[in-house]
């Protein structure tokens, strides 16, 4: 088996999975009544509610810095990517640089647009490509509500659908005391914890994640500080591709909560449009990903 085929499958799977996560986003900073009912019915109600509230508390921050890493196990090899940047919550904007295999790509997020600066020049000497994140999500069959597959904080929304949780002990991250938890995310709950206007997107996201991973529940670890904010998220997802079942692990850390620098898009003369081509490629890739019998 060549490395090229499974590597392409992994990239397609990650794109679709991240787009699905982007479609899971829900607005508001207060847990809905269903969150309290689910916690009350659970034996570890207080702990479960703390996990779910951490998503809202973190997203309510004025801004934050983040670091991220992902690894994909492909044909006995490990493909690793790392990144860092910041997010301005109020304007749903940010800057992130991601590096893999000796190459770095800079992203400017100013929803609904995402700009990526590529290592090589594009036709006309342009260095940036623009993508409408909402259009990409919609192209995968997920009604878009402004969420973005390029926004790492969208993974926080999964915590709102936690169905069970277990405390794993204490750990200090970047000098901050935290408590580490293992949570099980029930994908069917993504709908009930979303505002009515976003439930169609949440339902489509849940179905897409189930199709890609073959799972109805996702295991996630989260580290929560004494202010009730998430400091680290980590999860491993299987991805079903034509070349076999792959394993992708992602870790995101949040720190330096507070005001962040303003975000400015690149000059229009340096930007190339790439949305339609990427949407078409995403549709073709998605059609090959399914955990069937």
N, C-alpha and C positions, 0 to 999 in steps of 0.2 A: 504494500500500500504506500503510495507516495505521500509525502508530507503536504503537498500543495492542496490536495482535495480536502482532507480533514481540517486544514487550517482555514480554508475558505468556509467550510461548514461551521467552524467555531465562530468566525467573524459574523456570519449571517445569524447564527443563533444568539450571539450576544446582542447584536443590533435589535433583533426582534424582542428579546427578553427585556432589554433596557427600555425599548419603546413601550412595552407592556407596563413596566414599572412606572414610566412617565404618565401613562393613562390612569394610574391608580391614585394620583394626587387628589387630595380633597382640601378645600379651603376652610378657613375658620381656625380659631385658636382654642376652642372649648370642645371637649369631648361630647358627642351626642348622647341622648338618654340611653340608646341601645348599648353604649359602652359601659355605662354604670350597671345596667341590668345584667350584662354578660359577666361583669366582674363579681356582682353580688351572688350570682348562681354558681360561681366557681369557688372551690375550697380555699384557694389562695387569692381571694378577691382583692385585698389591698395591694398585693404585689402585682397582680395582673393590671389593676387600674394604674399603678405607677408606670408600668411599661407603656401602656397606651397613652397616658398623659405626656410621657417624654417626647413623643412625636410632635404633639401640639406645642409643647414648651420650646422645643428646639426650633421649629419652624416659625415661632413667634419672635425669635431673636431679630434684632435690627439688622444683623449681619454676622458673618463668621468666616473663619479661614478653615481650609480642609486639606487633607492629604488622602490619597487613594492609591490602591494597588489592586491588581487583578492577575490571576494566573489561570491558564487554560491547559489542561492535560490533553495533548494531542499525539496520538501514535507513539506513546512512550516518551514524548518530549514535553517540556514545560515552556510555555510562552508567557512571559511576564511583562506587564505594563505598570508604570507608576506615574503619579501626577500630584499636582498641588495647585492651590489657587484660593479664591475667595468668592463669596456670594453676598449680594446685597438683597435682603429678603423683600423689602418693600417694593422695589422695582423689578423683582424677579430677574436680576441680571448678575453677571459675574465674569471672572476671567480664570481660566484653567489651562495649565500646560501639561500634556501627557507625553510620556516618553516610552518607547519600546523598540527593541532591536537597534539601538543606537540612533534612532530618529525621534525628533520631538515635533509635536503639533500643538500650536497654541489655539485656544478657543476663546471667543468673546461671546457671551450669552446675553442677549437683550431681547427677551421673548416678545413676539413669537419667533424672532430670528436668531440663528446661531451662525457665527462666522468662524471659519477654521483657516489658519495660516499654514500652508503646506511647505515642506522643505524645498520642493522644486517650483520653478516658475510656471505659470499657466499661460495659455495663448494671450498675446497682447501685453506680456510682461506683468500680469496681475499675480498677486501672491495669496489672496484671500478668496474663499468660496463661501457663498451664503446659502443657508438652508432654512426653510420655514419649518420649525419643529412640529407645529400643529398639523401641517400638511403631511409630514412623514408619518406621524401617528395615525392620521386618518387613512393614509394609504394602506396601513396594515389592518384596516377594519375596525379601528378604535375611535369612537367619537371623541374629538379633541375638546378639552376645556381649558387650554392654555398650559397644560403640563408639558414637560419637556423631557425627552429621553437623554438630553445632555446635562440635566441638572441632577447632580449626585444626591442632593437633599431629598429628592423624590422617594428614595428608598425608605425614608422615615415613615411614609404613609403606610407601609406594610405593618408597622407596629400597631397601628390602630385596629388591625384585624387579628391581633393575637388572641389565641384561644386557650393557651396554657403557658405557664412560665415557671422556671425553677432558678433560684438563686445559686450562683456558683462560687461566691466568695468576693473578697475585696481585692482591688488592684489599683495602683497609681499610674495614671497616664499623663505624661507631660507635666508632672508635678501636682496633678489634681487627683484627690481620692475619688474612686468610683466603686460601684458595686456591679459585678458582672452577672448577667442573667442569660439563660437559654430560653428562647421563646419559640412556640410553634404557631405559625401564621396560617390561619384557616382561610383559604382563598375565597370561599363562598361568602365570608363575612365582609369582603371588600365592598360589597354593594350596600349593606345595611349601615356601614359606618361612613358612607359618602353622602353629601348633600343630594337632595332629589335631582338637581340639575346635572349632577355628575354620575348618577348611578348607571346610566347606559354605558358610559365609558368604563366604569369600574367593572361591570359585568363582562364586557368584551375583553378587558385586560385579564381578568381572572381566567376566562376560557382560553385565551392565547397562552398564558403561562402554563396552564394545565396541558395544552397540546404540545408545547415545546419541551416541557420537563417530564410529563407523565405523572405529575404529583398533584394532589388536591390540597396538600399542606406543605409549607416550607419551614425548615428549621433555620433560625437566625439567632445569633448571639448579639447582645447589646450591653454596653457599659454606660451606666447612668451616674451623673455627679450628684452632689448634695443639693444642687438647685433644681434637680429633677430633669436635667437636660441630657440628651444622648451625647456621649463623647466618642463612641466607636460603634460601628455596625459591621458585622461579618456574616456572610452566608455563602454556602456552596450550592450551586444548582447543576443538575445534570441537563445536558442539551442533546436532544435527539436529532441527528443529522443522517443523511444517506450513507455516510461512512461509519456510522456507529454512534454510541452514546458517549459524549464527552463530559468532562467535569470542569466547571468554571467557578472559581472562588473569588469573591470581591470583599475588600475591606475599605471602609471609609472612616476617617477620624475627623472630628469637629473640635475647633479650639479658637481662642482669641475672639470670643463673642463680643459684638459691639459694632460701632460704625466702621465701614470699610471704604476704600477709595471709590470715587464715582467711576462708572463704566462708560466708555465712549466707543461707538462702532468705528471700524476702519473707514478711511475716505472712500466715497462711492467709486472713484476712478480706479481703485485698487481691488475692487470686488468683482468676482465672476459668479454668475448664477449657475447652481448645480442641482437645484431642487428636483426638477422633473426626472433627471437621469437617476438620482439616488432613490427616489420613490419607486421608479420602475425596477431597479435592482433589488430593492427591499421586498417588493411583491414577489419577484421570482424566487428570491431566497426563502421567503416564508413558506412558499408552496412546497418546499422540499423538507420542511421541519415538522415532524409529527411522531409522537411516541405511540405508534400503532402496534397491534399484535402481528 
